[in-house]
């Protein structure tokens, strides 16, 4: 068993927090570096918390060293406050982290994207998600894993009214999501996190994209 050092961006988010918990419990990882804006209420002998300014990635350049980087960064336009602020969180920060990681010899990168991500999409959110996928593919990591979950189920620290209503409707009409629509069925954040951890240990090479219905299966184990 190869014991690795994991880096995680976005550990305070819904999926990121679940990924962090799993990494700290997994013997395949000897050290976990979490890059956050504010300290997390988490304490563990394997955990290194780095409070950073994402506006200045070069200031923590030397800390981005290890074996695999989990990028769980993500927001909404409403939370970010503007389209430009959204682009920073969902495109600029992940790309800067990836570029530094690549330069520092990190061979594996895992990104949480979104179902429907497409750089040609007329939908702003999905276009940005598609743009970051394209930009990361150009970095030529030995292993690039992109996961595209559908609507996430779980308890967020910040309540989102529209999202809460959407979750209720998703559960009520879950029977509709069959065949080609399966990838749009809502999925538990904890399931996505388990799938991410399983994929990170699969020694997958090249560029691999996993849709939400695939994550459901991978994350069940």
Secondary structure, DSSP 8 states (H G I E B T S, - for coil): ---EEEEEE-TTSHHHHHHHHHHHH-TTEEEEEEEESS--S---TTEEEEE--TT-GGGGGGG--SSEEEE-----HHHHSSHHHHHIIIIIHHHHHHHHHHHTT--EEEEE--TT--TT-SSHHHHHHHHHHHHHHTT--SEEEEEE--SEES--SS--HHHHHHHHHHHHTGGG--GGGGGGS-EEHHHHHHHHHHHHTTT--EEEEEEHHHHHHHTT-
